[in-house]
Amino acid sequence: MSESTTRDERFARGLEMLQSVVGDAGQRAVDSLADISPEMGHQIVAWGFGEIYSRPELAPRDRQLVTLGMLTALGGCEPQLEVHIKASLNVGLTPEQIVEALLHSAGYCGFPKALNATAVAKKVFTERGLLPPGQQPAKESPATSA
């Protein structure tokens, strides 16, 4: 990205990218910061999406795979993981590919973190009607009780 772009231009570019990848949830996340840290919201959009996410070297689908792995490995990022699982679906990853990425992460960051991430994926897939037919979510998932 050019160093000559203005703060407003980076924000506008980031907002366009955020909307295309995350949808309305991205704007809601930024809006939720308005009364406590509007600068954090600005940086998420301008830097995170306007400078980093919009770089052409990785496709949005690939960026989401990286993001899923990193948020899973970090643990404790379930609200952000939910947003990025939805974003992963938005950029073309299938539920099966998302589940495979989370399974793959277990070998690198451990089963507890991968199980927590899988529980978030199950929640998103349930909300979107993407669980296989006949598979109703259990009242308590094994992933949340392990």
N, C-alpha and C positions, 0 to 999 in steps of 0.2 A: 504494500500500500504506500502511496506517495506521502511523504512527510508534509507536503504542502496542503493536504486536505484539512479542512477546518473541523473543529469540534462538532459543529452542526452537520456537516457532510458525513462524518463518521457515524454519527448517531442515526441519520436518515438511512444510510446504507445498512447499518446494523438492524434497524427496525424492520426494514424490508426483508432481510434475511431471517430475523427472528420470526416474523409472521409466516414466512414461507415454510419454515421448518417446524416451529412449535405451535403455530396457530394462536388463537386468542389467549391461551394459557400463558404465553410469554408476556403479553401486555399486562395481564392480570398480576403476574409476578412483579413486574416493574412498578405497576401502580400501587402494589401493596407496600412498597418502600417509600412512597412519596412523603409520608408524614414522619418518617424516622431517618431515612438516608436516601434522599433523592439522588445524591451523587453515586451511590452504589448502583441504583437502577440505571443511571446514565452509563456507568462503566460496563455493566453487564451487556448493554445494548451496543455502545460505541466500540468498546474494546473487544469484548467477548464475541460478538456477532459481526460487528463492522470491520474489525481488524483481523481477528483470528479465524472465525468460522467461515468468512467469505473468501478466504484464500483459495486459489484454484488448484493447489497441489493435491488435495484430497476431496473426493466427492462427499456430499452430505451424508450419504449412507455409510461411508467409511468412517467419517468423523463420529457418527453416532455409535458405531461399534467400539471405537476407542473410548468414547464417553461412558458407555455402559460398563466396560471393563474397569475403568478408573473409579467410577462411583461405587461399583460393587466392591472393589478392593479397599476403598476408603472405609466403607461401612458407615452407618449413621447418616446416610444421605438419602434416605428413602423418599422424602418429598421431591428432591431433585431427580432421583432415579425414576419416579413416576412420570415426571414431565418428559424425561428423555426416552423412556420406553414409548410413550405416545409419539414423540418426535421421530423415533426410529420407525414406527409404523408409517408415519407421514412421509418419510423419505424412501420408502420401499422395502424395508426389511419385513420379512414375514414373522409371524409369531414363532414358527419353528426355528428360524435363524436367531431370533432373540433368545429363545430358551437354550439353544446350542451355545451361544456366546456366554450365557450365564453359567452353563455347565462347564464350559472350558475354563472359566475363571476360577472354579473351585480348586483346580490343581495349583493355582498360583497364589490365591488369597485365602483359601480354606472354605470348608463346607458351610460354616455358620453364615459367613457373608454372602456366599452364593445362594444359600437357602433363603435368606432375607430378601435378596434381590429377586429371586424366583417368586416369592410371595407377592411382591409388588407387581411383577409381570402378570401373575394370575389375576390380581385385582383389576389391572388395566384390561386384560383380555376379557374378563367377565363383563366389565362395563361396556365393552365394544361388541359383545356377542361373538367373540373369537375363540372360545373354548370349543373343542370337538363336540359334536352333537351327543347328547346323552350324558355328558360329564358336567354335572351340577357341582358348583363349589361346595365343599364341606363347610359345616359351621365353624370348625377349627381346623385349619390346614396343618398337616404334618410339618410343613416348613416353619410354621410359627411356634410349634410346640417342641421342636427338636432342640 
